[in-house]
Amino acid sequence: MSVVLACDLGGSSFRAALIDRHGETRAEQAVSGPALDDHLDRSEVAAEAWWALLLEAAGRLAREAPALFARIEGIAICGVTRTQIFIGHDGRALRPALTWKDARAGEAAARLRGKLGDHPEAGRINAFHPLARLAWLAEAEPERFRALARVLEPKDYLNDRLTGRQASDPVSMARLVACARPGAASPLATLGLSAAVIPTLLAACDRVDPVRAGLPAPFDALAGIPVFCGGNDSWAAAAGLGALRAGYAYNISGTTEVLGVLGPEEVEAEGLITVDWGGLWHLGGPSQNGADTAAWLAGLLGGSGPVGARIEELLAGSRDPQPLIFLPYLQGERVPYWNPDLRGAFIGLNRRHGPTDLAYAVLEGVACLNRIVLERAEAALGRSVGEIRFGGGAAANPVWAQIKADLCGRPVVVGKAREAGLLGAAIIAWTGLGHFPSLAAAQEALAGTDRRYAPDPARKPAYDALYALFRRSEQALAPISAALAALAQDPGPLPGLAAARPMP
C-alpha cells in the first residue's frame, strides 16, 4: 500500500499523517508546540522550532509504522499563514518569525498608507500585512533588513529545509505579490525592495524538488521523494472539507477561526480578504480567536482533562434565562476589523450566572463573529451560500455546530475527515503525483461529509436579538478597548505589577 506524508503546521501543534490514495489515514502523530514568545503586541517563534517538530512528528510515524513509512510516494505540507520568516542571503532565518498575532507594525502601516497614495493595496495595509512588517523590520532592525534576501511562510521554510529550494504558492504570497504590481507608487520599491524578496511561485500541486540527501532521520530514508508546494492551512482545509467550489462557505475552528465564501468572480467587502484561489475567488479570512477562546475559558474556570471534554461538561449544566454577550477579541482582531487594540468582554452578568452561562456566551460570541463575516461576503457576492462546511477541533462539538447553524441561519456540515488540513495536504500530494486529473477530481473522490446541522427556526428570534445586541456592544466598547490597550503600555503603579518589573 502506497501512502503520502501529509503535514499540517498549526498554531499550537504540528500534525503529520500517512494517508493512502483513498483518503484513509493509516497512521497519525501530533506534537504540541512550538511555544510562542508573546508579550503585549509581540508574537514570535524561532523557525528552527518548526523544523524540529517536523522531524519529531515524522520520526514518530517512522517508528509507529515503518513498513508504511517506507512506501511514501510524496510529501505535502500546509500551514499557518500571515506569518513571515525573513531569510538572509546565506539561506538562514535572520530573526524569529513574526506570527499571525504580531501587531508591532501598526504605526509603520499607517505611514506606508500615506506614502502609497491610490495604489490598490494601500487600503489593505495594516499591522498584520507583510509589507507593514517589512517596514517595521527596516525601522526597528535595519541591519537585518539590509541582509534580507527572501520572505517565506512557515510551510515554505520547511519545504526549503527538505529540498534546498525556496518556493511558495500564489495564495500564500497574495499580499506580497500585490505589492509587486506597478501602481501609483510601487509598494515594495517604497521600502527599497524588489520582487526578488518573493520566492518562486508554484501551484499547490507542483513539485518543489525531491528530498535532498544528507538530512537527519527519518528523512535520510526519503531522499529523492518529491515534495509538493502545498498551500496555507485555510486553503488545504477547505479542500479537505470539499468546499473548494463556488457557492460554498467553509469555517475552520482551530487555534484561530477562519471563515470564507467562494465565488466565481472577484468582489470586495469591508474588512474581508479577496484572493484568487486558482479560478475561485475567496472572500473572508482569519480571525485571532476561535477554539483557543474556548481553551482560555476552560483554563480560567479550572478543572482537568482535554479542553473539548471540559467544554462539553460546562455546556451540560443549567443555563440562566438571561443570556450573556461575549466579545471574543482576547487578542485583538484580524478579519473583519484588523484592529489589534480590540479587547474581549462579558456583558450582562447577573448574580445567577455561572460557568455554563459563560461557556454558552463564548461559543455564541465566536458564532456572532462568523455571522458578520458571512453577511458581508454574501452581500458582496449578491447571493447566499447553500451551506457552511465546518472543520477543525471545534467541529467535534455538536452544540457549537448547532449554535453556528442557528446564529448564521445556514446549514453547517461537518466533514468526514477528523483533520481536514491533513486530508487537504494529501489531496495536494496525490494530485501532484498524477493519481487524480485535477484538484477538483481529488476533492470529489476523497472529501466526504459526516454530520449536518440545520438551523432551528424556533431559535431565530432570540438569536437575531442577541446578534443585534452583540453588534451594539462592539460599537460601544471599541473606544474603551483602545484606551485599555494604551494603558497597558504605561500602566503606572498598579497592584501586582511591581514584582514583574526589573529591579533598578
N, C-alpha and C positions, 0 to 999 in steps of 0.2 A: 504494500500500500504506500503510495506516494503522498507527501504532505508538503505544506508550505509553512514557514516560520512567520507568523503574524504577530506584530507587536503594537501595543498602544501605550504611548508615553502620556500619562495623565498628570493632573495637577498635584496628586498626593500619592500616586503609586505607579508602578510600571508593570504591565501585564504582557505576557508572551504565551503563545499557544501554537500547537501543531494541529493544523486544520486540513482535512482531506478535500478532494475535489467535489464532494457532495455537500460541503459546508459543515461537516460534523467535526467538533472539537475532540481530538484524540488525547491530548494532554495539555494542561494549562498550569501556569505558575504566575503568582503575583508577588511583587516585592514592594514594600512600603517605602516612601520617600521620593525624592530627597527632601530633607528639611529646608525650608526656605528661610532666608535671612530677612525677616520682616521687621520694620520699625517705622512707625508713622507712615510716610508716603514712600518708603523704600521697600523694594522686594527683589531680592537677588538669589541666585543659586549658581554654584560652580558647574559649568557644563560637563566637567570631568565626572561629576556625580551621576549624570545620566548614563555615561558610558559604563560606569561601574555597575549600575542597575541592569543594563542590557547584558553585561557579562554574567551577572549573578542569575538573572531570570533564565537566560539561555542555558547556563550551566546546570541549573536545576532540572530543566527539561531533558538535557542530555543524560543526566543520571537517572531520572524517572523513567524515561522511555528511550533507551539507547538505540534500539532497532529502528524505531520511527525517526529518531533524530538523524540517523544515517540515510534516511530516504527523503530528506528535504530537497525540494526542487528549486525553491525560490524564497526570497525574503522580502517582506514589505513592512514598513514602519509608518504608523500615523502618530500624530502627537499634538500637544497643546500648541496654540498659535498666539499671536500678539506677544511673542517672547523673542527677544533679539540676542544673538550671540555675535559679538564683534570679533572678527578674525583678523589677525595680523598677517604680514607678508610671509612669515615663517609657517603659516598654516595653523597656528595655535590661538586659542582664545586670549584676547588682550586683557580681559577682566571677567568677573562673574556676569552671567546673563541677567538682563533685566526682564523680569517675569511680567505676565499679563496684568499684575496688580500694581506695578511700579508707577507712581504718579509724579515723580520729581520733575518731569519735563513740562509741567503745566505752564510756567512762566515763559519758557523757551517757545512753546507752542503759540502763545499769544503774540510774541514778537515775530514769529515766522508768518503768521496770518497777515500781519501788517505789511510784510515785505512781498508777499506773493500776489497781491492785487486780486485780479479776477481769474486767476488760474483755477481750473475746475477742482483741483484738490485742496485749495485753500480752506474751504469751509469744513473739510473733514479733519483738519489737523487739530489734535487735542493732546492731552498728556499721554495718551496710550498709542499715538501714531508713531510709526518707526522713524519718520523724518524728524519729529519733535525730539525723539530720544537721541538721534544723531546730533541734533543741535545742542541738546543738553551735554552730550559727551564732549563736543567741541568747546563748550564753555567751562565745564567742570573738570575735565581731564584732557587738556589739549595735547599732551604728549601721546596719549593713547589714540586720540583722534587722528593725529598725523601718521600713526603707524597702521591705520585701518586699511585693510585690503578688501574685505568682504563682510556681508551681513548674512547670517544663516539663522534659520529657525531650528528648534531642537531636533526634529527628525532628520533635517538635512545634515546637522552636525554628526549624528550617529551614522548616517549613510557615508559621510566623508571618512569617518573613522574606519568603517568597514571596507571601503573601496579606494580611498585616496582621491576621490573626485568630489568637487563642490558643485552641487546642483540643487535646484528646488523646482517647485511647480508654480504655475501662474496664479492659482488661487491663494496659496500661502503668501506669495510675494505681491499680491494685487496692489497694495497701497504703495509700495516702493516702485513698482512698475509704473503706476500712475504718476509718480513724481519724476520719472524719466522722460515722460512725454513733453514735447515742447508746448509752451503756452505764453501767457503774458510775461511770466518770469519762470525760468526753469527751477523747480524746487530743489533738485539736487545741486545744481550749479550755484544756488544761493549760499550753500554751505561749502562751496569749493570742491564738490564731489562730482564724479561722473557715473555713468551707468555701469561701470566696471565693478561697483560695490554689490551689484545684483548678480548672483550666481547664474550659471547656465540654467535655462528654463526647459523643463521636460514635462510631458504629460504624466499623470499619476502612474499609468501602466508602463511607461517607458523604462528601459533598463538604465540605471546609473552606470554600473560597471559590475564585474564579478567581485566577490570577496577576495581580498588580496592575501597573499601568503605571509606567514610570519606573525599572525595575530595570536593573542592569548587564547587559551582554551575557553569555550569549546569551538571557537570559530576557526581554529587551526585545522579542524576537520572539515570545514566547509569552504575551503579555498576553491575558487572557480565557480561557486554557486552565484547566480545572478541576483543582484539587489535592485529592486524597483523603486522608483522615485517616491511613491506614496503620496499622501495628502494630509491636510490638517485633520484634527480629531473630529470636527463637526462634519466635514465632507465625507470622511470614511464612515462615521456612524450613520449618517443619512443613507449611504449605500447599504450598510448592514441592516438598516430598517426597511429597505425597499422604498425609500422616499425620494430617490433621485429621479423625479418625474414631475412634469408641470401639473399644477393644481394641488400638490401635496404640501403639507407642513410637517416639520419634524421638531421634536423637543427632546434635547439631551439634558438630563439632570444628573450630572456627576458632581465633582467638586464645585463647579460653577454651572449655571443654567444657560443653555443655548436654545433659541427658538428661531426658526427661519421658514420662509414660504418660498416656493419655487414657481416661477412663471416663465412664459415663453418670450417675454420682451423686457427690455431694460426700463425700469421705473425707479423713482426716488421717493423716499419717505423720511420725514424728520427723525433724526437720531438713529436710523437703521443703516446697515451696511448693504450696498448694492455691489455684487460681484458676479462676474461671468463664470459660471460653474461648467464650462465646456458646452455651450449651447443652451443651457438653462440659466436663468437669472435668479440669483439668490437675493432675498430681501429679509434682513433680520440681523442676528448676530449674538455674541456672547454677553452675558451679564457677569457681575462679580459674585453673584450669590445664587446658590442652588441647594443641592443636598448638603453642602458644607454648612448651610444655615441650620439645617436640622441637627447636624452633628454638634454645632455650637450650643444649641438648646439642650441636647442630651447631656453634654458635658456640664452645662451650667446647673442643671437640675440634679446631677449626680446619678447614682445607680451603676449597675455593672452590665456587661455583655455588649454585643455588637450594637452599633448605632441604630440599624434598621429594626432590630428586635426591641430596643429601648423605646423608639418612637411608636411602634405598634402597641407597646404596653401603655404608653401615655394616652394614646388615642382610645384605648379601651375603657377609660374612665368616664365619669359623668360630666356632661358639659352644661355650663350655665346658659339660660335662655338669652342673655345679652351677649352678643359676640364681641370679640376684641378685634381691633385693627392692628396689624403688624406691618411696618415699613421695613423691608428686608435689606436695607442698604448698610450692612455692617462694615463693608469695605469700600464705601463709595459706590459708584455705578458706572458701567460702560453703557451698553445698549439698554434703554434708548436715550439716556441723559448725558453720558460722557462727562460726569461730574465726580471727581474724586472726593469732594467735600460733603457729599450726602451722607447722612447717618441714619441708623435704624431707630425704631421706636415702637413700643407697645402703647396703644391709645385706647382709653375707655376702661381701665382696670377698676373693678369694684372688689369689695371685701370677700365676695363669694368665689371669685376666680381662683383657679388652681392650675396645676401642671397640664391637665387635659386641655383647658382653655388656651393656654399658651401654645401647646402643640398644634391645635387646630388653626390658631391665628398665624403661626409660622407657615404652615402649608398653604393656607389661603392667601397670605401675603405674596408668596412667590407666584401663585397662580394668577393673582391680580396683575403682577408684572408681565406674566405670559400674555394676558389678555391685551394689555397696552400694545405690546409688540405685534400681536396678531391683528388687532384692529387697524393699526397704522399700515401694516403690509397689505391687508385686504383692501383698504380704502385706496391705496396707490395702484393696486392691480385692477381694481374695479370689479372684483369677483370674490366670492367666499371659497375657502378650501373645503374639500369634502370630509377630510379627517386629519387628525394630528397623529403621526407616528411617534411613539414615546419610547425612549430608551435611557440607559444609564442606571445607576444604583437605585434611584428613587422609583423606577418603573416597577420594582418588585412589590411596592406598597399599594395595594388596591384602593385604599382610602384616598391616597394622594392622586392616583389616576382618576378616580371618580370626581374629586374636587376640581381637577383641571378641566374635565369634561363639562361639569356643571357651570363653572365660572366662565369658561371660554365659549360655551354653547356649541361645541363641536365634538363629534365622537373622538375618543382617544383610543388608539390601537397600539397595544404593546407588542413589540417584535418578538419573534420566536427565539432569536439569539440572546442569550443572557448578557453577552458583551458585544454590543453592536459594532463598536470600534474594531475589535479583533476580527469579526466577520468581514467588515469593510476592507480591512487590510488584506485578508485572504482573497476577497473578490478581486482586489487590485493585482495580487500576485498570480492568481490563476488566469486572469485575463491576459496579463503580460506574458505568461508562458504559452498562450495560444490555445488554452483549453476551452475558451469561450470566444466567440467572434467580436464581442463588444462588452463594455461595462454594463450596458442595459440588459444584455442577454444573461450575463453572470448574476446580476441583481435579481432578475426574474426567476432564475433557477435556484438561487441559494438563500434569498432573504424572505422568510416566511413570517406569518403573524401568529400570535398566541391568544391574546385576550382583547376583547372590545368593550369599551365603557361608553354607553350612550348618555347624553345629557338628561337629567331628570327634570321634566317640566315643572314639577311641584316646587323645586328649589330655585327656579329662575327669579321670582320676585325678590326673595330675600337676598340672593347673591347680587342681583343688579343694584339693590340698595346699598349693600356692603361695598361694592365696587365704586359706586359714586362717592361714598364717604372716604374710601381709600384715596381717590384722586384729590379730594378736597384736603385731606390730611397731608398729602405730598406737598401741595402748594403752600399750605400754611406753615409747614415745618422746615422747608428748604432754607429760608434765611437763618433760622436757629441752628440748623446743621452747619452752615458756613461759619457762623460765629463760634460754635464749639470747636470746629476744626482749627480755626485761627487761634483759639485759646490754648489748644494743645501745643502750639509752637512755643508759647511762653506762659505756662500755667501759673507762675508765681508760687508762693509758699503754701500750696495746698497740703493738707494732712496726707501722710503716706508717701509723699514724693521724695522726702529728704534722703531716705536710705538708698534710693535709686540713683542719686546724684553723686559724682565722684568727689572725694574729699579734696580740699584745696591743698 
